[in-house]
Amino acid sequence: MSNLQISLLVVGVLVVTGVYFYNWWQERQFHRRFEQAFAREHPDVLLTEPAVAPAPADVPEMRVEPQMQPASVSLEAPPVSAARISPASIDAVIVTSSRSSLTFPQI
């Protein structure tokens, strides 16, 4: 092997080792942060019995469902003005959409 190949091999091994140790260091830092963030310093409230049960007077007797009130809106459709839809604009759309640059082979 030539000196160039040996030096490239050494540099490659050093880079791979450096990336491995950098990853290990980052993982250790994140592990410490998550341990601090999710550390349990209080009892689990879902696993313990409640100290005081709610009294029956505090609980409402019946649920009140939401209701929709009828609106005072007429059911007639609004009039369509002739100025908004003109036959010329419809023809332009039809002509534009009928033009196709696709060619189909003859069978």
C-alpha positions as CSV (number, residue, x, y, z in Angstrom):
1,M,0.0,0.0,0.0
2,S,1.2,3.5,-0.7
3,N,1.5,6.2,1.8
4,L,-1.5,8.0,0.3
5,Q,-3.7,4.9,0.9
6,I,-2.5,4.4,4.4
7,S,-3.1,8.1,5.3
8,L,-6.6,8.1,3.8
9,L,-7.4,4.9,5.8
10,V,-6.2,6.5,9.0
11,V,-8.1,9.7,8.3
12,G,-11.2,7.7,7.6
13,V,-10.9,5.7,10.8
14,L,-10.4,8.9,12.8
15,V,-13.5,10.6,11.2
16,V,-15.7,7.5,11.9
17,T,-14.4,7.3,15.5
18,G,-14.9,11.1,15.9
19,V,-18.5,10.8,14.7
20,Y,-19.1,7.8,17.0
21,F,-17.9,9.6,20.1
22,Y,-19.7,12.8,19.2
23,N,-22.9,10.8,18.9
24,W,-22.3,9.2,22.2
25,W,-21.7,12.6,23.9
26,Q,-24.9,14.0,22.4
27,E,-26.9,11.0,23.5
28,R,-25.5,11.3,27.0
29,Q,-26.5,15.0,27.1
30,F,-30.1,14.3,25.9
31,H,-30.4,11.4,28.3
32,R,-29.5,13.8,31.2
33,R,-32.0,16.4,30.0
34,F,-34.8,14.0,29.7
35,E,-34.1,12.5,33.1
36,Q,-34.4,15.9,34.6
37,A,-37.5,16.8,32.7
38,F,-39.4,13.6,33.4
39,A,-38.2,12.9,36.9
40,R,-41.0,12.0,39.3
41,E,-41.0,14.1,42.3
42,H,-44.7,13.8,43.1
43,P,-47.1,10.9,43.6
44,D,-49.1,9.7,40.6
45,V,-52.6,11.3,41.0
46,L,-54.3,8.6,38.9
47,L,-53.1,5.7,41.1
48,T,-54.1,7.2,44.4
49,E,-57.6,7.3,45.9
50,P,-59.2,10.7,46.0
51,A,-59.2,12.3,49.5
52,V,-62.8,13.6,49.3
53,A,-65.5,12.2,47.1
54,P,-67.9,14.7,45.4
55,A,-71.1,15.0,47.2
56,P,-74.3,14.0,45.3
57,A,-75.6,17.5,45.6
58,D,-72.6,18.8,43.6
59,V,-73.4,16.5,40.7
60,P,-76.1,17.9,38.3
61,E,-79.3,15.9,38.0
62,M,-79.6,16.0,34.3
63,R,-77.4,17.0,31.4
64,V,-78.6,20.0,29.4
65,E,-78.1,19.3,25.7
66,P,-77.3,22.2,23.4
67,Q,-80.2,23.2,21.2
68,M,-80.4,24.9,17.9
69,Q,-83.0,27.7,17.5
70,P,-84.7,28.1,14.2
71,A,-83.2,31.0,12.3
72,S,-85.3,33.7,10.6
73,V,-83.8,33.2,7.2
74,S,-85.9,32.8,4.1
75,L,-85.4,29.6,2.1
76,E,-85.7,31.2,-1.2
77,A,-82.6,31.3,-3.4
78,P,-81.2,34.8,-4.0
79,P,-81.8,36.1,-7.5
80,V,-79.0,35.5,-10.0
81,S,-78.2,38.6,-12.0
82,A,-77.6,38.3,-15.7
83,A,-74.5,40.5,-15.5
84,R,-72.6,37.9,-13.4
85,I,-73.1,35.0,-15.9
86,S,-73.0,36.0,-19.5
87,P,-73.2,33.6,-22.5
88,A,-69.9,35.0,-23.8
89,S,-68.0,33.9,-20.7
90,I,-69.5,30.4,-20.9
91,D,-68.5,30.1,-24.5
92,A,-65.0,31.2,-23.8
93,V,-64.7,28.4,-21.1
94,I,-66.1,25.8,-23.5
95,V,-63.8,26.8,-26.3
96,T,-60.8,26.9,-24.0
97,S,-61.5,23.5,-22.5
98,S,-62.2,21.9,-25.9
99,R,-58.8,22.7,-27.3
100,S,-56.4,19.8,-26.6
101,S,-52.8,19.4,-27.5
102,L,-53.0,15.7,-26.9
103,T,-52.8,13.5,-29.9
104,F,-54.1,9.9,-29.8
105,P,-52.8,7.2,-32.0
106,Q,-55.1,5.8,-34.6
107,I,-55.9,2.1,-34.1
